[in-house]
């Protein structure tokens, strides 16, 4: 049997409805025609990844810093390679 695919928007809507507390996960699953286990899985993923929403700026800044560091290292290695080529080329 083929697995059904659900859009991220639908998953978020289902999870938010469960988290609002108005209905049980089973009731929400039935209303959307989704298996209750899927609802529980989506809810767990949503809650586990929630801190990432607020860490977005921090993560981007960290990646940008890492890219700067790697670009500097690359520049240094290019200089070293050029010096070695000149040194080795001059001895031939």
Secondary structure per residue as TSV (DSSP state, phi and psi in degrees):
chain	resnum	aa	ss	phi	psi
A	1	X	-	360.0	134.2
A	2	X	-	-73.7	144.1
A	3	X	-	-81.8	140.8
A	4	X	-	-81.3	144.9
A	5	X	-	-106.7	135.6
A	6	X	-	-118.7	143.4
A	7	X	-	-72.2	153.1
A	8	X	H	-57.4	-35.2
A	9	X	H	-62.7	-44.3
A	10	X	H	-64.8	-43.3
A	11	X	H	-59.2	-45.3
A	12	X	H	-62.6	-41.9
A	13	X	H	-61.8	-43.9
A	14	X	H	-62.0	-48.1
A	15	X	H	-63.4	-43.6
A	16	X	H	-63.1	-35.9
A	17	X	H	-66.6	-39.3
A	18	X	H	-65.6	-44.2
A	19	X	H	-68.2	-23.7
A	20	X	T	-66.7	-20.7
A	21	X	T	84.5	-0.2
A	22	X	S	-72.4	-30.4
A	23	X	S	-134.2	158.4
A	24	X	-	-77.1	159.4
A	25	X	H	-56.8	-35.5
A	26	X	H	-64.3	-41.4
A	27	X	H	-65.8	-41.7
A	28	X	H	-65.6	-43.5
A	29	X	H	-58.0	-45.2
A	30	X	H	-64.8	-41.2
A	31	X	H	-63.0	-33.7
A	32	X	H	-98.9	-2.2
A	33	X	T	69.1	36.4
A	34	X	-	-116.4	148.6
A	35	X	-	-69.1	137.1
A	36	X	H	-56.5	-33.6
A	37	X	H	-63.9	-36.1
A	38	X	H	-64.0	-42.2
A	39	X	H	-60.6	-45.1
A	40	X	H	-64.1	-40.5
A	41	X	H	-63.4	-47.0
A	42	X	H	-62.0	-41.1
A	43	X	H	-62.6	-45.4
A	44	X	H	-61.6	-45.3
A	45	X	H	-61.9	-42.8
A	46	X	H	-59.7	-48.1
A	47	X	H	-67.5	-40.1
A	48	X	H	-64.7	-35.6
A	49	X	H	-93.6	-1.7
A	50	X	H	-55.9	-41.5
A	51	X	H	-59.9	-27.2
A	52	X	H	-63.2	-29.9
A	53	X	H	-61.8	-40.4
A	54	X	H	-88.1	-12.5
A	55	X	T	-96.1	3.9
A	56	X	H	-51.6	-51.1
A	57	X	H	-64.0	-40.5
A	58	X	H	-63.8	-43.4
A	59	X	H	-64.9	-42.6
A	60	X	H	-62.8	-45.0
A	61	X	H	-60.9	-39.5
A	62	X	H	-65.2	-43.3
A	63	X	H	-64.5	-40.9
A	64	X	H	-63.5	-40.2
A	65	X	H	-63.8	-42.8
A	66	X	H	-62.9	-41.2
A	67	X	H	-63.0	-43.4
A	68	X	H	-59.2	-45.6
A	69	X	H	-61.0	-42.9
A	70	X	H	-68.4	-36.6
A	71	X	H	-64.7	-40.2
A	72	X	H	-63.2	-44.2
A	73	X	H	-61.9	-41.9
A	74	X	H	-61.3	-43.3
A	75	X	H	-60.2	-43.7
A	76	X	H	-62.5	-41.8
A	77	X	H	-66.6	-36.0
A	78	X	H	-64.8	-39.5
A	79	X	H	-64.4	-44.9
A	80	X	H	-59.9	-42.8
A	81	X	H	-63.4	-43.5
A	82	X	H	-62.1	-42.5
A	83	X	H	-63.9	-42.7
A	84	X	H	-64.6	-40.3
A	85	X	H	-62.6	-43.1
A	86	X	H	-64.4	-43.2
A	87	X	H	-64.2	-48.7
A	88	X	H	-71.8	-34.4
A	89	X	H	-70.2	-30.5
A	90	X	H	-76.8	-14.3
A	91	X	T	-94.6	-9.2
A	92	X	-	-74.5	360.0
